[in-house]
């Protein structure tokens, strides 16, 4: 078929996820030299021109895959939960593990009293869904930088944020009062691509599954 | 106040020249398939009562509709879909017709998509509905019409076929509420294996649970049926599977090969569809361009129970793809521009008609001087200027 000569295009989230994914590709036996010596290029061949890697910011990986300009993507579950829309989530790659948590100042009784609580977060949609599930009205304020600051200066009662080790929270006198959800890197696919290039994508998926599990 | 005088709302656009020609070209190809198949065109209003689309089975969310109100304060929406209005129409205006009826539509639908995602909020859809008929023959008529429609505009396509009753029958065997069922459905629809496993791990293990676990991976060629038959043995899904297999075998003479895929994970709008469901994809378009199936329960909502099936084609998306193909050009230039000296205008206009009738694309110059006409022709790249009188 005509389109099968085109490489499968994979969007990778720049940074740590990109490096681990490339390590996986090498484990499978794909040549990734071009990606490792990328310079300033943003589209790079991988393997025997079978694949093409695009480097993008996390939320953009979803956008590229959703619009079908990239066939596959590797992106964190945090970004999927916050920006997610219509695509296939094929595989939990098992790396980039961390968790979303609700945290407050140490010894603060978050659920007491009648007043509506205020939450500062970089992830307003995740926060909204979490409290919707509890049928709880909260005021959500979007913060771009260090969210930990918000309860300390009195902007919010708590924060919803990604927690890896918890050391940043601890250093600022905050503690986790509830885990929201687990996060790890996921392999996602454009809905049309999975149908049109089923065999190639399934083959890659199986190989990745074998080296991650 | 900021003035939006010169803007179009997000997700809408003006269509100019070649875009219109390309759209007409695509639509006429599909229209020919519909008309040849005996389908008759209907047009429904762009505005409908909100109540029509708020039916719980509609599968259309409240936030995806553009709303306004009429002068009695009743809620109206810009139609987000054409099938529900047609069901309303058939249950009233065509109630006493000789069934079945074959209808087709070619009209825009409106969706209020999340901002800044580059999605179209207004787009043209064409589709057919076959109402008042059930069973294998009606399903084959719909499916073959879908295949003919998509192959009239592309060689490189896929049709995937599933059956709504496979998931519905399996999930009925589980002791879960509608909310939980919906979560399971969404994780199958998005082929989200890890979320699906998490949901199913919380249920008591049984045959239906393990069958549902496999649904998203049950897609491909005829081999799927063999796998599915084993997995679903002894569950309520067996009848639907057998029916689907039968349909698949019946379609064999079309020689679709790889172009026909079975996908038992096809569970979109599952409260709405009751039998076969299918979607179509064209290489180079990142979303489904055809979506349809059988919806035998819908007409009962209008107190006119009858079998019904149909599909919609996103002709807008196909047009955009068509325009991006390299070898497509729609020139809107005439070959000849005709200028009339004073007093010879009507004579010149008649001459233009003559040229057009003989197959030469000609246009009458409305500019006041020959010099202006020559300059205009040169700028626009029109080869020839003729003078009358």
Interface residues (C-beta under 8 A of the other chain):
Chain A: X1 X2 X3 X63 X66 X67 X68 X69 X85 X86 X87 X88 X89 X90 X91 X92 X186 X189 X190 X191 X192 X193 X194 X195 X196 X198
Chain B: X114 X117 X118 X156 X158 X160 X190 X191 X192 X193 X194 X195 X219 X220 X258 X261 X263 X281 X282 X283 X284 X285 X286 X287 X288
